[in-house]
Amino acid sequence: MQFHNFIFFDISNNFYALESEQQHKLKKHLQEILSQTTNINVIPYLTIGMKVNTTFMVWMQSNRIEDTQECIL
């Protein structure tokens, strides 16, 4: 059985006030964190204009619920 988890995020306005170089570093850091997951398929989606008060969503798929829970914690 495959387990799915959808996590929605809203980016603070403070992020947009940062210089583009700092924004890029933070985006790269998030990408590195998400790419380190094992046994989990991580799919990010931009949600601007689709869901109120969210900027992006992370969809996680795994064969074991424990893998997803460990990744979130």
Summary of the structure (lengths in Angstrom):
residues: 73
radius of gyration: 13.8
end to end distance: 21.7
largest distance: 43.9
contacts: 154
relative contact order: 0.28
helix: 40%
strand: 29%
